[in-house]
Amino acid sequence: MRPAGRRQEFSSSFFASLNLLCFFIGHTHALAHGAPFPYLTRWRLQLGAQMLKSTSSSVARIAGEVGYESEPSFNRAFKREFGLPPARFRNQAKLARSKLARQVSTKNRPSAKR
């Protein structure tokens, strides 16, 4: 037989977890003005987009990091959310960054005096 204290300990932690889950679902519902799962999907895809911009990790690795079991499912969801596949999104982000860097360096370059 198990001691009653351990059962009480399990019961308390279970209900604490359940309360936290209920709070989380209610909170995400309020944030997303809808069901919590679409909100979580958008949040995971936003994390993936940020990782695509800031790391050189492969798309497959990023897909796994944000909770997708396969790269193709991440690609489909990403394209649905952002309008282009992850690899193209990363390339466009790099292009925009390098274009901005060129503009900044041109502005900071001392002009030749005549």
N, C-alpha and C positions, 0 to 999 in steps of 0.2 A: 504494500500500500504506500501511496505517496503521502507525504505530510501535507496537511491542509494549507500551510503557509506557501508552499510552492504553487499550488493551484490558484490561490488568491493572487500571487505575484503574476502568474501568467494571465489571469483574468484582467487584472488592472492594466497590464501592458497592452493586451489585446484591445481593450476598450479605448485606451489612450490613442492607439494607432488608428482605430476606427474613427474616433473624433477628429483626428488630424486629417484623415482622408476626406471626411465630410466637409471640413473647413476648406480644404484645398479645392474640392469640386465646387463648392459654393462660391469660392473666391474666383476661380477661373470662369465660372458662369457669369459672374458680374463683370469681369474684365472683357470677356469675349462676346457678351450679349448673346449667348447661345450655349451650345453643348460644350463640355470641357474638352472632348477629344479633337475637334477641329482647332481649338486654341493650342493644344499641345502639339499638334502637327505643325502649325505655323511657327510656333516657338522653336521646335526642333529644326525646321528648315531655316529659320533666321540664324540659329547657331551654326548650321552648316554653311550658310552664306558668309558669315563672319570668318569661319575657319578657311573657306576657300580664298578669301581676300588676304588673310594674314599668315597663312602657312603654306608650305609646299607639300603637305601631305596629299596622298592620292585621294581621288574621289571615293574609291572603295573604302579606304580607311576612315575618311570623314563620315561616310554613310554609317559605318559601324559605330563610330564615336557618338553620333547623335541618335542612335537607336534603331537604325534600319538593318534588317537581316540580309538584304541584298542590295548591291549597287544599282541594278535596274529599277527596283522599286523606289529607291531614293531619287534616281534620275527622273522618273515619271512624276513623282510628287513635286520635285524641285521645278521642273519645267511647267507644271500646272500652276505653281505659286508665282514664279518669277518670269515666265514666258520664254525662257531659254534653258538649255541643259547646263549642268554645273560646270563642265569644262569651258564652255563658251562664256559663261558668267565670269569665271576666273580670268580668262583672257581679256575680256572687256574691262574688268576691274584693273588689271595690270596696265592696259593701254591708257585708261583714264588717269591712273597714278603717274605714269611716265609723262603724259602730256602735261599734267599739272606741274610736275617737277621741272619740265622744260620752261613752262611759263614763269615759274618762280625764279629760276636761275637767270632767265632773260631780263626780268624786272630788276634783279639785284646786281646785274652786271653794270659796272660803271660805264657811262657813255663817253665816247671819245669827244674831247673838246676841240673845237676848230679855231 
